[in-house]
């Protein structure tokens, strides 16, 4: 009976995948906010 006392370190590939997902999410939110501001400016102007 072996009990794992320490957690497995994530692989570089997993870390890279998470970093790319975070960058993609950030880009989508930024573009969405920019479009929302442009639309709001167009409606109000």
Buried (B, 14 or more C-beta within 10 A) or exposed (E): EEEEEEEEEEEEEEEEEEEEEEEEEEEEEEEEEEEEEEEEEEEEE
